[in-house]
Amino acid sequence: MRRILIFTILVLAISAAVASVESESALKIEPQMEHRYASNIATRFLTNYHYKRTRLDDELSSEIFDVYLDLLDPSRIYFLASDIELFERYRSNLDDSLRHSDLLPAYEIFNVYIDRVQQRVNYARERLKQPFDFTVDEYYQFDREDEPWAANETELDELWRQRVKNDYLRLLLTDKEPEAILETLTERYDNLERRINELNTEDVFQFFMNAFATSIEPHTAYLSARTSENFEISMSLSLEGIGALLGRENEYTLISSVVPGGPADQDGRLKAGDRITAVGQGNDGKMVDVIGWRVDDVVDLIRGPKDTVVRLDVLPEDVSVSTPPTTIEIVRNEVKLEEQAAQSEVIEVPVAGSDGKTMKIGVIDLPVFYLDFNGRAENKPDYRSSTRDVRRLIGELEEQGVAGIVIDLRNNGGGSLLEATTLTGLFIDTGPVVQVRNSSGRISLEEDVDPGMAWSGPLAVLVNRYSASASEIFAAAIQDYGRGVIIGEPTFGKGTVQSLLDLDDYGSSDKPGMGQLKITMAQFFRVNGGSTQNMGVEPDIRFPSFGDPQEYGERSMENALPWTSIDPARYEASGDLSQLVAVADNRYHGRMVRDEEFNWLTSDIESYNEHASEKSVSLLESVGRQRMKDEEQKKAERKAKQGANGPLLGEGGALVAPDPELADFDEEDAVIEDEAEDEEEGPDLLLREAARIVADMVELESNLELLRSQFALLDKQAEETSKIQ
């Protein structure tokens, strides 16, 4: 499914909610003069100073046109084919409109959108008054992204009949009473109407300017004055809420990421990729349906005073829209630096054939690359930084006698570039860590100039699809220097640098409030010359994961900058780990075949991947109830067998996903709270296996003869296999 990144930090109000329609009469919403000023300044920056060379021409105009329609009506359930035909006159003219600060085309399209949404709301409310037959074998196509626009209102009515029927069935499967279902859905459609009528000229301008910005590159965005204020609040971490970064996917508010150290992170149940369907206040406040809501309106519901409870109904990332949501209660609080800090633990790995002996492997969990900039600038001796804390933790782990270390960067979305550089310096002697090329082509080096290493022993870096930016810089440097083994999934692939420009600083208007532009200005490159952009960091030892890697991260984004390379920097690798990686990977796969939990994971992945491309869901009640029953039975059997080994994938791992069309799926930790508190849960499956891999590395590095002999055996087996083929 194609995704357009809408960048928000608990906050970013690119509201792709509800659509518009143009009539021949006067516009309901019109552009203001300040929007003409803002569009003029933004256009100059985007076409002259962006890292990606951009020409404002007919080709870009066509892209802006398509992106704008996708932002308004991503599922193609509002506009008619005749509307699109009418709009086509703007396809190759939006570049000229932007040059002349003419915003009327965008507003005309949006006004049509408003009318079409109102028509659909009216139909949905009327259709809800009629009964549905859930014994009819039919399907609702929830993903219409690549479908043609509806030819007429009759065709749209049929789409919406199935849509309303599906809405009703999802609630029916949660055993809601008919009266409660009617109340919930009526409120949902009423809210859709209300939000459409509340949209103003500022909203339309932000829609259109973001269509322009993301047509160039997905991390470029326009932030209205309201959005800019919210952005600054969230960046200062002074906002009291749940600590989550919100975005949008179709009609759902999406958890883009969970802020390390925040209430949601500490609770552990809310994951990146989850979709919020309803929000309730307190322990028993009414759940407000938020499907189709603007992101900033959802943010306003989630925010609240410290120590108060907010309840969220969520759909996990890798389950179907047919799945009944899980309710998560989170106590609002502030995000504290201490709670984002690196933490350590020791995993004792059994040593094969040693009569119960174990090997201690240290784990350092780093949620974000943090730095107290003010404390550093003031030369405070005790200022906090991820590098300082990790150095201290390494010392503590050494005192406990660990033989190897795992740096856990799963879900670490980045942070300070300086910290990525200095942290790398703890594991290499000296040398370049990352190359940075700006929009003029100038290349600079970020280097470790501090001789010596805090840890020179066996090292692994555990990553997943949400490890991004500074995490990728660190992992890539460790890999390029041959200093450690990268384990997990291919990383996110964000290798670009953004700057925030306040448009008021460049305008002549006396009235502030033109908003800000987040614009990509530079790109990261590895010391070997390759880029982390788009491709991310490919792990040396790859763990299984759900779906196609091309369908997540930077690779899945429209207009993302491609992978490219420059000349390598001058650096000296620590050694060649290819033989060590090959033998350790072979041992890991051998364990995976024998491990029942890995077999469960593999089974779930195969089931998910088999149905991942499906775009419709059955409207048979019997099908939904049977799948709920099957899933509950599978979960109960696994829980009984699993014992106290710890979760399958834990907070940092890939999500454990069933068949995406399953009608019920509660996350593993959605258990009775008293039981959850009593259990002393161990490290998750993937972290345990990463520790085992490091234990293998310790053994092999201490016995080079064993390493060579096992590698020679693998080499011989590969040669024989190639001869047979």
Secondary structure, 3 states (H helix, E strand, C coil): CCECCCCCCCCCCCCCCCCECCCCCCCCCCCCHHHHHHHHHHHHHHHHCCCCCCCCCHHHHHHHHHHHHHHHCCCCCCCEHHHHHHHHHHCCCHHHHHHCCCCHHHHHHHHHHHHHHHHHHHHHHHHHCCCCCCCCCCEEECCCCCCCCECCHHHHHHHHHHHHHHHHHHHHCCCCCHHHHHHHHHHHHHHHHHHHHHCCHHHHHHHHHHHHHHHHCCCCEEECHHHHHHHHHHHCCCCCECCEEEEEECCEEEEEEECCCCHHHHHCCCCCCCEEEEEEECCCCCCEECCCCCHHHHHHHHCCCCCCEEEEEEECCCCCCCCCCEEEEEECECCCHHHHCCEEEEEEEECCCCCCCEEEEEEEECCCECECHHHHHCCCCCCCEHHHHHHHHHHHHHHCCCCEEEEECCCCCCECHHHHHHHHCCCCCCEEEEEEEECCCCEEEEEECCCCCCCCCCEEEEECCCCCCHHHHHHHHHHHCCCCEEEECCCCCCCEEEEEEEHHHHCCCCCCCCCEEEEEEEEEECCCCCCCCCCCCCCCEECCCCCCHHHCHHHHECCCCCCCCCCCCCCCCCCCCHHHHHHHHHHHHHHHHHCHHHHHHHHHHHHHHHHCCCCEEECCHHHHHHHHHHHHHHHHHHHHHHCCCCCCCCCCCCCCCCCCCCCCCCCCCCCCHHHHHHCCCCCCHHHHHHHHHHHHHHHHHHCHHHHHHHHHHHHHHHHHHHHHC
